[in-house]
Amino acid sequence: MPMSDRKLMLITGASAGIGEEFAKQYAELGWDLALTARRADRLEKLARDLEEKYQISSIVISQDLARANSVDTILKEIKEAGRHVDGVVNNAGYGLPGTFFNTKWKDQAAFMRVLFTAPIELTHKVLGGMAERGFGRIINVASLAGYTPGSNGHTLYASVKSGMIKFSESIQAEAEAAGYENVHCTALCPGFTWSEFHDVNGTREKTNEMPDWMWMEAAPVVEAGIRACERGQPVVVPGAVNKGLATLSKILPEPLGRAMVGAQSKRFRSTE
Ligand SMILES: NC(=O)c1ccc[n+]([C@@H]2O[C@H](COP(=O)([O-])OP(=O)(O)OC[C@H]3O[C@@H](n4cnc5c(N)ncnc54)[C@H](OP(=O)(O)O)[C@@H]3O)[C@@H](O)[C@H]2O)c1
């Protein structure tokens, strides 16, 4: 027996930053939650707070998405709790400092798994049920970096985020073509957002030098993502500054774009 009539949103990387904010906003909208990340203590606390505040139910699943069987384990735990997945926010992520020359393959492979393979596998494994029930919401947290040219350091970040944008566009197009009108997929492309991201990748000192107008709080970023997904909009860039930068990336001649990003990237990317 399902423990609730409410819909269930599965959020990866819910223990901090943008993912935690997604949990708060979906709870406020009346969704039950399945929260996953590695830090169980943080997930438990968030779950209890939101259950109390919004009278929702939640499932906490501590998993490292770098592990090959993590997606199956997460989905198994949800099934064992008598629930199915109505929505997914593929949000977990981090930046891997260094260059492709000076990093280990095991670290690059784990990065690809957490930010690319796992979200794609998760999407694949929940889409069938969404199609059957005629309802689904998938938000893939990509990045403005998916629009800007690749640069020195954090090598696969821009590649992976660009891939998540194209992937989301294709899923939205496939759902529309198949007549699944209420199955929506959106790539959310934040620019610089206050979270633990730059503490984790060791660039906080550099990024603290960047002007305030380049930064957004997580709340409006998440609001933009939820709104766009409700509309069935395949890609959304939150905030006027980020929208301007995304447009600039599309219209600038490529060598000029590369030169501009190349000149700026040392302010937010570490090559060590
Ligand atoms: N902040 C920005 O400026 C910015 C800009 C554009 C895009 N983004 C994207 O936004 C998303 C969220 O980042 P954030 O800014 O909110 O950073 P954050 O505050 O550092 O949160 C990252 C989340 O990902 C989880 N995570 C990291 N590695 C994981 C792993 N191996 N397995 C499972 N969960 C893992 C972390 O949880 P645990 O450590 O507990 O596992 C945490 O909950 C990322 O995809 C990031 O690329 C961020």
Ligand as a Chemical Component Dictionary entry (heavy atoms), coordinates in Angstrom:
data_LIG
# 
_chem_comp.id                   LIG 
_chem_comp.type                 NON-POLYMER 
_chem_comp.pdbx_formal_charge   0 
_chem_comp.three_letter_code    LIG 
# 
loop_
_chem_comp_atom.comp_id 
_chem_comp_atom.atom_id 
_chem_comp_atom.alt_atom_id 
_chem_comp_atom.type_symbol 
_chem_comp_atom.charge 
_chem_comp_atom.model_Cartn_x 
_chem_comp_atom.model_Cartn_y 
_chem_comp_atom.model_Cartn_z 
_chem_comp_atom.pdbx_ordinal 
LIG N1  N1  N 0  26.867 26.542 -7.482  1  
LIG C1  C1  C 0  27.082 26.907 -8.721  2  
LIG O1  O1  O 0  27.663 27.999 -8.977  3  
LIG C2  C2  C 0  26.593 26.054 -9.862  4  
LIG C3  C3  C 0  26.517 26.625 -11.146 5  
LIG C4  C4  C 0  26.055 25.850 -12.202 6  
LIG C5  C5  C 0  25.660 24.551 -11.997 7  
LIG N2  N2  N 1  25.754 24.009 -10.749 8  
LIG C6  C6  C 0  25.345 22.617 -10.584 9  
LIG O2  O2  O 0  24.393 22.521 -9.552  10 
LIG C7  C7  C 0  24.384 21.202 -9.017  11 
LIG C8  C8  C 0  24.339 21.281 -7.501  12 
LIG O3  O3  O 0  25.524 21.910 -7.032  13 
LIG P1  P1  P 0  25.530 22.926 -5.792  14 
LIG O4  O4  O 0  25.976 24.229 -6.319  15 
LIG O5  O5  O -1 24.276 22.853 -5.046  16 
LIG O6  O6  O 0  26.777 22.314 -4.964  17 
LIG P2  P2  P 0  26.846 21.759 -3.464  18 
LIG O7  O7  O 0  26.264 22.737 -2.514  19 
LIG O8  O8  O 0  28.282 21.370 -3.286  20 
LIG O9  O9  O 0  25.927 20.451 -3.489  21 
LIG C9  C9  C 0  26.304 19.326 -4.246  22 
LIG C10 C10 C 0  25.430 18.134 -3.900  23 
LIG O10 O10 O 0  25.856 17.008 -4.702  24 
LIG C11 C11 C 0  26.042 15.898 -3.847  25 
LIG N3  N3  N 0  27.082 14.998 -4.362  26 
LIG C12 C12 C 0  28.347 15.328 -4.723  27 
LIG N4  N4  N 0  29.021 14.225 -5.062  28 
LIG C13 C13 C 0  28.173 13.169 -4.909  29 
LIG C14 C14 C 0  28.299 11.772 -5.082  30 
LIG N5  N5  N 0  29.449 11.189 -5.457  31 
LIG N6  N6  N 0  27.217 10.986 -4.837  32 
LIG C15 C15 C 0  26.052 11.530 -4.437  33 
LIG N7  N7  N 0  25.869 12.858 -4.251  34 
LIG C16 C16 C 0  26.927 13.670 -4.478  35 
LIG C17 C17 C 0  26.457 16.495 -2.491  36 
LIG O11 O11 O 0  26.105 15.634 -1.420  37 
LIG P3  P3  P 0  27.115 14.742 -0.548  38 
LIG O12 O12 O 0  28.431 15.452 -0.468  39 
LIG O13 O13 O 0  26.397 14.622 0.779   40 
LIG O14 O14 O 0  27.193 13.437 -1.272  41 
LIG C18 C18 C 0  25.569 17.731 -2.446  42 
LIG O15 O15 O 0  24.300 17.395 -1.945  43 
LIG C19 C19 C 0  25.634 20.507 -9.579  44 
LIG O16 O16 O 0  25.247 19.631 -10.610 45 
LIG C20 C20 C 0  26.449 21.662 -10.135 46 
LIG O17 O17 O 0  27.283 21.243 -11.203 47 
LIG C21 C21 C 0  26.214 24.738 -9.669  48 
# 
loop_
_chem_comp_bond.comp_id 
_chem_comp_bond.atom_id_1 
_chem_comp_bond.atom_id_2 
_chem_comp_bond.value_order 
_chem_comp_bond.pdbx_ordinal 
LIG N1  C1  SING 1  
LIG C1  O1  DOUB 2  
LIG C1  C2  SING 3  
LIG C2  C3  SING 4  
LIG C2  C21 DOUB 5  
LIG C3  C4  DOUB 6  
LIG C4  C5  SING 7  
LIG C5  N2  DOUB 8  
LIG N2  C6  SING 9  
LIG N2  C21 SING 10 
LIG C6  O2  SING 11 
LIG C6  C20 SING 12 
LIG O2  C7  SING 13 
LIG C7  C8  SING 14 
LIG C7  C19 SING 15 
LIG C8  O3  SING 16 
LIG O3  P1  SING 17 
LIG P1  O4  DOUB 18 
LIG P1  O5  SING 19 
LIG P1  O6  SING 20 
LIG O6  P2  SING 21 
LIG P2  O7  DOUB 22 
LIG P2  O8  SING 23 
LIG P2  O9  SING 24 
LIG O9  C9  SING 25 
LIG C9  C10 SING 26 
LIG C10 O10 SING 27 
LIG C10 C18 SING 28 
LIG O10 C11 SING 29 
LIG C11 N3  SING 30 
LIG C11 C17 SING 31 
LIG N3  C12 SING 32 
LIG N3  C16 SING 33 
LIG C12 N4  DOUB 34 
LIG N4  C13 SING 35 
LIG C13 C14 SING 36 
LIG C13 C16 DOUB 37 
LIG C14 N5  SING 38 
LIG C14 N6  DOUB 39 
LIG N6  C15 SING 40 
LIG C15 N7  DOUB 41 
LIG N7  C16 SING 42 
LIG C17 O11 SING 43 
LIG C17 C18 SING 44 
LIG O11 P3  SING 45 
LIG P3  O12 DOUB 46 
LIG P3  O13 SING 47 
LIG P3  O14 SING 48 
LIG C18 O15 SING 49 
LIG C19 O16 SING 50 
LIG C19 C20 SING 51 
LIG C20 O17 SING 52 
# 
